[in-house]
Each structure stands twice: as structure tokens, then as C-alpha cells.
């Protein structure tokens, strides 16, 4: 072999080494990772971050202002802060009765004190219903104690900050599932985001050189906190209730942003929910509850025995709605979480734990007009244009009862506000007066609030 040939071979080897080094340096997907099952290896996302840089190597991938999404004090925020206990006291004082300074001295016609009336009222609207609230919590954390990184613990805080910048999502996020307000969509989005976060691995570099051959793994978990209704042992019910209560009590210790001037702490535990027009929610709830509640369906569903024309169908829908309205007044909303007022879903977050450890816990509340915006944020599409049609499979319930394909009856599938008289709508507004007061308190759902005010004025005029 001549010297020229050896020189050419050496040059080719050097070039090959440079190419390989460049690919390893810039690759985001690594197919030869230890401790990763082959079936999931293709889903693993490996990120290289520079320790001597103020931002991540892929800073363009990081959504801006991600840590202010649930900060309702932020000037661009779409949410409103709700302190449930503060609102309950306001509503009881202003709408249920007028309280004097000494509430214990006020009695109703039956001799019940205001405190007794308050307990009775809480029971009527569902604040003593153990089925609520239903919570979904997403949490994620990094594994910085893996083998080979013990000597680098001094850099862990910087590593954590860079990991947070890249993932751009709260470490702990709790969703209050207000039924019939897009909850299934939110829960599905949270589960998918947890999977995405859990598939990330980080490799840190200093001066373009890998600090360590080990990867930093990210763990993510979604947990549902709810009451074990229906079947199950008493011990199971008590255990689930205690887990939920402990989670809520832990939330009261989270750091909070008290003023707009204070930067929102990304390590906080945001709690959020979605509310909607109470009348629209009423129709959706009736459709769903009649699907599984045989007694409710047998009592109120009006289906003509003869072939229906539209006039006959409309009359049947109106009778069904009227019966449902009367039934909810008689049965206290059948104590069903789908029919009970939205306001009742903040049970336990008002600090009413039955002991002295309670604290009114602020909740970030969004109106359904911003459901797509919330889903975009959870999915990681915040700041990007995502058409509602692209989210249709997420936004629409998997078994949408307004669709005749899944509806229990053609009558139920088409229930709408157009089937109601003004008097019927006024009764629905009365049934959910606390929800309309809540929307007004939060300055949300202006059209829904104004519509109920209109029906109330019409009734007063007619009288």
C-alpha cells in the first residue's frame, strides 16, 4: 500500500469521524439508548442542552410566557380567579338571605338560625355530595439521581431550570372536572401530554462536549382523585376520599401570585377548570342522565306512539324538558353530578374540611369560549394556529348524546333552547341561579347572564 493510498484512507477516516460527531451532536432522536424497550424507542425524544447557555439549545421550541397561562392576574390572561368560599358566602348573604352582623340571632319562620340555614342550603345545591369534586392531576419530575451524576449535583439546580424551560409546562397541575363542560376532552389532553413529557430524555453539554454519558429521564403521572361511588368496599371509598382530601389540603400550601407585579412562580400548583352557559349545560346533562338513569327516563321522556312530524316532535321535546325541570326541583337535581349546579363542584376547595385546617383555595376559571385555547396549551400547541376542526376528535365527547348515533332517543338528541317558552327558560335560570351569579361574579359568560336577566325581566313585566 502506497503512502498516497494511506493518506487518502486517513483523510476518509477523519471525514467520517467528523460526520458521525456532527450527527450525534445535533440529533434529537437517538435510536441506541440504554434501558429503553425497543417498542418505545422510536417515541423517545432526546434533547441536548448546553450548560453554559442562558437558554436551551432549541429555544425556538419553547413557548413564550408559558408560566403565565394560569396566572389570572396576567394582562393577557383569559381566566379569572375564583375563591370558592368567598363566593359561597357572598351568594348566601346576597341571594339566599340578608345576613345581619350577628348571624346567630337571625331565625327563619321555623326558628332555624342562619348557620342552620347555611348548612341546609349547602346540602340543597350539592356541597355535601361526596361525589364532588372529581380532580385530575398531572405531575412531572426529573430523575437527577441516576448513576454517574452524583459528582454533578452542584449543577442540578441549573439543569432543573433548563429542563423547565424546555418542557414549558407546570410541574403540578390540577383540573377540577365540572361535568358537562368539556371535562373528557381536558382529561384526554392531560393524559397525552403526560405521555409526551415522559418520553423526553435530556443530555447536557459543556463547551459542546457531553458532560456525562447518562441521560436524565423525565417521569410524568396523571392521577384521578374522586369518590368511589357505586360498587366497592367501604374501606376503598374511605381511602379514595382521603387521597382526594390530602391532595386538596396539599394545594393550600402552594406558592401564589398575589399581585400582578409579582412574577408567577412556575413551581406553583395551578388549579383550573372550565365553566359554560348553564342553560346549554342543562340540556346536555338531561340528555346524558336520561341515557343511564332508567327512572328519570321513564318519568320524563315523552315519545309519541305515532310517526312524528316536526310539530309533534317539538311538543314532545317541550314536555320532556318541562318534566325534567319539575323533577330537578323535587329531587334536588337527583343528586347527580351532571345535573347539580357547576358551583357545587368546588366543594372542599372552600376550606370547609370539617376541621380548622381549611383554606379558601383560588382556582383559575376559564369559560368554554376558551376551551380550544386551553386544549392547545395542554397539548403543547400554545401560540400556534390550530383550527377547531383539527381538535374535533378531542373537543367532542366520545359518546356525544346530541348525536343521533349515540342518543337514547331522537327526542333527546334534539333538545334545545328553541323548544322552551320564556317561562320554562326562566325556571331553568332559577334552578341554576347560583351558576349565573358565579359567572357574573367572575365577569364571564356575559351573553348567558344577560339572557337570564332578560327572562327575569319579562316575568316581572308579565306579573
Helices and strands as residue ranges (DSSP letters): H 3-26, H 38-41, E 45-50, G 59-61, G 66-68, E 80-83, H 84-91, I 92-96, G 103-105, H 114-125, E 135-143, G 150-155, H 156-167, E 172-176, H 183-198, E 200-206, E 209-210, E 216-225, H 234-251, E 269-275, H 278-292, H 294-300, H 310-331, G 333-335, G 342-346, E 362-367, G 368-370, H 371-379, G 388-391, H 392-395, H 410-413, G 417-419, H 422-431, H 433-442, H 446-462
